[in-house]
Amino acid sequence: MAIEYFFHQLGRRGRVAVDALMRLLGMALFGLLAWGCLAYGNSLRAAGEVSMTLQLPVFWVPYVLAGSCGLVVLIKLYHLTHPGQALLSP
């Protein structure tokens, strides 16, 4: 509640700057998370890790997580480059 109060006390330029900074930080966070998931998936694939019961390869799970994080980065990039526009219209 208090953070939102201070956010609304900023002028338009301040709100735009804070919003852009938060989007950039989110992109960096999810980008690093995607990179880490890809590296972990590669290490699982190189080691030949499989599940305990069905003996299925498990390297695809971090790959799916990395893809999801990459999608979040792309959505944040879209919102950063197209402020005020909806990604999908109803």
C-alpha positions as CSV (number, residue, x, y, z in Angstrom):
1,M,0.0,0.0,0.0
2,A,2.8,2.5,0.9
3,I,4.8,1.7,-2.2
4,E,1.8,2.3,-4.4
5,Y,1.2,5.6,-2.6
6,F,4.7,6.8,-3.3
7,F,4.5,5.6,-6.9
8,H,1.4,7.7,-7.5
9,Q,3.1,10.7,-5.8
10,L,5.7,10.7,-8.6
11,G,5.1,12.7,-11.7
12,R,4.4,11.1,-15.1
13,R,8.1,11.0,-16.0
14,G,9.0,9.4,-12.7
15,R,6.3,6.7,-13.1
16,V,7.4,6.0,-16.6
17,A,11.1,5.7,-15.4
18,V,10.3,3.5,-12.5
19,D,8.0,1.3,-14.7
20,A,10.7,0.9,-17.4
21,L,13.3,0.1,-14.7
22,M,11.2,-2.6,-13.2
23,R,10.5,-4.1,-16.6
24,L,14.2,-4.1,-17.4
25,L,15.0,-5.7,-14.1
26,G,12.3,-8.3,-14.7
27,M,13.8,-9.0,-18.1
28,A,17.2,-9.4,-16.7
29,L,16.0,-11.8,-13.9
30,F,14.0,-14.0,-16.2
31,G,16.8,-13.9,-18.8
32,L,19.3,-15.2,-16.3
33,L,16.8,-17.8,-15.1
34,A,16.3,-19.0,-18.7
35,W,20.1,-19.2,-19.2
36,G,20.6,-21.1,-16.0
37,C,17.8,-23.6,-16.9
38,L,19.3,-24.2,-20.3
39,A,22.7,-24.8,-18.7
40,Y,21.2,-27.2,-16.2
41,G,19.3,-29.0,-18.9
42,N,22.4,-29.4,-21.0
43,S,24.3,-30.9,-17.9
44,L,21.4,-33.3,-17.3
45,R,21.5,-34.4,-21.0
46,A,25.3,-34.8,-21.0
47,A,25.1,-36.9,-17.8
48,G,22.3,-39.0,-19.2
49,E,20.0,-38.5,-16.2
50,V,16.7,-40.4,-16.3
51,S,13.7,-40.7,-14.0
52,M,13.9,-43.3,-11.3
53,T,10.9,-45.4,-12.1
54,L,10.2,-45.0,-15.8
55,Q,13.7,-44.4,-16.9
56,L,12.6,-41.4,-19.1
57,P,15.1,-38.6,-19.8
58,V,14.5,-35.5,-17.6
59,F,16.6,-33.0,-19.5
60,W,13.5,-31.6,-21.2
61,V,12.0,-30.2,-17.9
62,P,14.6,-27.4,-17.5
63,Y,14.2,-26.8,-21.3
64,V,10.5,-26.2,-20.8
65,L,11.2,-23.9,-17.9
66,A,13.8,-22.0,-19.9
67,G,11.3,-21.6,-22.8
68,S,8.7,-20.2,-20.4
69,C,11.2,-17.7,-18.9
70,G,12.1,-16.7,-22.5
71,L,8.5,-16.1,-23.3
72,V,8.2,-13.9,-20.2
73,V,11.2,-11.9,-21.4
74,L,9.6,-11.4,-24.8
75,I,6.3,-10.3,-23.3
76,K,8.1,-7.8,-21.0
77,L,10.0,-6.5,-24.1
78,Y,6.8,-6.0,-25.9
79,H,5.3,-4.1,-23.0
80,L,8.4,-2.0,-22.8
81,T,8.4,-1.1,-26.5
82,H,4.6,-0.6,-26.7
83,P,3.6,1.2,-23.5
84,G,-0.2,1.4,-22.8
85,Q,-1.1,-1.2,-25.5
86,A,-2.7,-4.5,-24.7
87,L,-0.8,-7.6,-26.0
88,L,-4.1,-9.3,-27.0
89,S,-7.4,-7.5,-27.6
90,P,-10.5,-9.3,-26.2
